[in-house]
Amino acid sequence: MTTEIHQLIARELGVADHQVRAAVELLDGGATVPFIARYRKEATGTLDDTQLRTVDERLRYLRELSERRAAILDSINEQGKLTDELRTQILAADTKARLEDLYLPYKPKRRTKAQIAREAGLEPLADRLLADPTLAPEATAAEFVDTEKEVADAAAALAGARAILSERFAEDADLLGSLRERMWTSGDLRSTVREGKETEGAKYSDYFDFSEPYGKLPSHRILALFRGEKEEILQLALGAGETDEVGPNEYEREIAANFGVADQGRPADRWLMDSVRWSWRTRISTGLAVDTRVRLWQAAEEAAVDVFASNLRDLLLAAPAGTRATMGLDPGFRTGVKVAVVDATGKVVDTATIYPHKPQGRWDEALATLGALVARHKVELVAIGNGTASRETDKLAGELVNLVKDSKLTKVMVSEAGASVYSASAFASRELPDLDVSIRGAVSIARRLQDPLAELVKIDPKSIGVGQYQHDLAEAKLSRSLDAVVEDCVNAVGVDLNTASAPLLARVSGISQSLADNIVSHRDSVGAFSSRKGLREVPRLGPKAFEQCAGFLRIRGGDDPLDGSSVHPEAYPVVRRIASATGSEVDGLIGNTAVLTKLKPSDFVDDTFGLPTVTDILSELEKPGRDPRPGFKTAEFAEGVEKLSDLSPGMVLEGTVTNVAAFGAFVDVGVHQDGLVHISAMSNRFVADPREVAKPGDIVKVRVVEVDEARKRISLTMRLDDEPNKPARPERDRDRQPGNQRRKGRDQQRGGQSNGRRTEPQGAMADALRRAGLA
């Protein structure tokens, strides 16, 4: 079975079996994805981190499937009902749904009406009528009347026979699979507002009378509908796409055909068709609706997790401002603005609390305090949290910048999402024990401007606020995905061994939280590491952990210049051979592009290190320890635009992308409320995925389309030639946008009547937001 799993994953990825087999062996041996992707390219045939993550996920799923398959085979075998044909079907099942369909007739269940009927000896009656419809049901049933078995009359016997057939129809695995796919392609999800919930559920107003085919529903809409149902605002109905035609519907006809039932005027035909109809309406349709609901949820959840993971990756890999003295401002009105100054290394050197805003209004005093801090610590950057009172504090910082014109002071608005979570965390208490919780938030804001990755890893990824409907998602699945993203980002950038915090070190390949704590303790007691070899002296950090982590840890200015690069210690001999071949020392080789570009990687390949690794080594030697993150730049908010009422259609503003969802991007333009650029308004070309155009942290220019102050909604467009008050999506694009089919075909089937359901939102704002107001 293991070999079959490897082969299946290889086919899905379009790679060779041996590549997957090698990757699985390394994963099972405790190697991490970043380590395998970077340092074991020869073994896996250069599978990248994305492919390796897929291998890891599919391996988990297929192994669970294999375990479930074995349990089902054992269960059926214990019942004495495992035939060779059934065994073959079970072994061939490639999804959990198919496996459960096959197991359904044999799954231990409560005592059903069908089971009671079998105990009363009525299964032969069901078999006879199904096999020979020329028999008269009542007359045949009379033979099975038995008061001792509580079969009082022919009607009772026929009712028992119908229960048996209904269960048989509903447990045919092949039939269920076919009906399930028919429902998925033909049915739709419908929602209506619960009586009396119109006002309470105003934010769900777009779903008060709504329907859309299952296959066209985007993930954010599915999650919104299910949340509305959970909050008892919406009533959902999962339709099968049945028509109002007279006689059996298409599902009933398929069930009948599958069991050879047909209305040819024979005595038992009508009874058999009624049994089919009964089975569909009381058992099968209900079960398929549950299956479809699960399928919708799983698809939406998977998409939402992917969106969250992509946004988190972009945020973690955002441009760092670098090693510059930074002042963090955590805005507030009544409680004041918390101030923290950190030096170039992130160490806290000063703190204060100022009260420039109402009710105190000590503006000049606040400016004087900030000015003194800037001068005393040579502050270059001011990081302003984007929460309550942020624009007012931004104005204060603007005046501060003007007052110190001779300096290079720059103010930057920074997302403070998760700062309060960090402030109250156990780690913050250990890291900043002498600071008040409120001041710790200002420290975090300053540090996340210096290095977003190093600071954000201290916070649970779910608290950073870049997901959609994250609290509705499965905790384990979301955590696993986000942890993988953090791990990939940290290892892609590399970590300074002598300055990294324990939470950052814990994200390095091969280092657990306890090992990270041990590294920090060793560093604090012995002093800075002078070489990677010093890691071997850390308690409980053995050879395996060293192998996994060493290449991702950097030592600047250490004993060996290679320790500041991503070259793994195991490959140092290769570098020494390269240096020897060029007649130079290692430190003279590093960064020597003129020499390195003339070398052929193939000349240094040996039995241990192949061409991919040698190529990576030469690239790293050209730019050792290079940071893959982009250069730092900031957005400039418009003067005089500080609140929602300051906005007007037609304004062109600069802003920062704060979040990207499946339906568009949210942009902070400095009014305490992010605006939405719908996917249809992100470009003049068709956009399938918003992340093709924008990512969190991007600086973009937008035009205001419409402002809804009552609902606190801002409609924006990145198509700067769009006219104000015009729908963001052109008519020609509407039917082509994902999840926005206009259901013309269904309406035509209804004789051109829309059945009272709204198929398109009206107005520029509704059109631009497209039911996204809950995200």
Sequence and secondary structure as in RCSB ss.txt:
>XXXX:A:sequence
MTTEIHQLIARELGVADHQVRAAVELLDGGATVPFIARYRKEATGTLDDTQLRTVDERLRYLRELSERRAAILDS
INEQGKLTDELRTQILAADTKARLEDLYLPYKPKRRTKAQIAREAGLEPLADRLLADPTLAPEATAAEFVDTEKE
VADAAAALAGARAILSERFAEDADLLGSLRERMWTSGDLRSTVREGKETEGAKYSDYFDFSEPYGKLPSHRILAL
FRGEKEEILQLALGAGETDEVGPNEYEREIAANFGVADQGRPADRWLMDSVRWSWRTRISTGLAVDTRVRLWQAA
EEAAVDVFASNLRDLLLAAPAGTRATMGLDPGFRTGVKVAVVDATGKVVDTATIYPHKPQGRWDEALATLGALVA
RHKVELVAIGNGTASRETDKLAGELVNLVKDSKLTKVMVSEAGASVYSASAFASRELPDLDVSIRGAVSIARRLQ
DPLAELVKIDPKSIGVGQYQHDLAEAKLSRSLDAVVEDCVNAVGVDLNTASAPLLARVSGISQSLADNIVSHRDS
VGAFSSRKGLREVPRLGPKAFEQCAGFLRIRGGDDPLDGSSVHPEAYPVVRRIASATGSEVDGLIGNTAVLTKLK
PSDFVDDTFGLPTVTDILSELEKPGRDPRPGFKTAEFAEGVEKLSDLSPGMVLEGTVTNVAAFGAFVDVGVHQDG
LVHISAMSNRFVADPREVAKPGDIVKVRVVEVDEARKRISLTMRLDDEPNKPARPERDRDRQPGNQRRKGRDQQR
GGQSNGRRTEPQGAMADALRRAGLA
>XXXX:A:secstr
 HHHHHHHHHHHHT  HHHHHHHHHHHHTT  HHHHHHH HHHHTS  HHHHHHHHHHHHHHHHHHHHHHHHHHH
HHHTT   HHHHHHHHH  SHHHHHHHHGGGS     HHHHHHHTT HHHHHHHHH TTS HHHHHHTT BGGGT
B SHHHHHHHHHHHHHHHHHT HHHHHHHHHHHHHH EEEEEE TT TTTTGGGGGGTEEEEEGGG  HHHHHHH
HHHHHTTSEEEEE       SS  HHHHHHHHHTT   SS TTHHHHHHHHHHHIIIIIHHHHHHHHHHHHHHHH
HHHHHHHHHHHHHHHHTS    S  EEEEE  STT EEEEEE TTS EEEEEEE  STTT  HHHHHHHHHHHHH
HHT  EEEEESSTTHHHHHHHHHHHHHHTTTS  EEEEE  TTHHHHHTSHHHHHHSTTS HHHHHHHHHHHHHH
 HHHHHTTS GGGS  SSSGGGS HHHHHHHHHHHHHHHHHHH EETTT  HHHHTTSTT  HHHHHHHHHHHHH
H S SSGGGGGGSTT  HHHHHHHGGGEE TT SSGGGGSS  GGGHHHHHHHHHHHTS HHHHTT HHHHTT  
GGGG  SSS HHHHHHHHHHHHSTT   S         TT  SGGG  TT EEEEEEEEEETTEEEEE SSSS E
EEEGGGS SS  S GGGT  TT EEEEEEEEEETTTTEEEEES TT  TTS SS HHHHTTSTT    HHHHHHT
TT  TT   S  SHHHHHHTT TT 
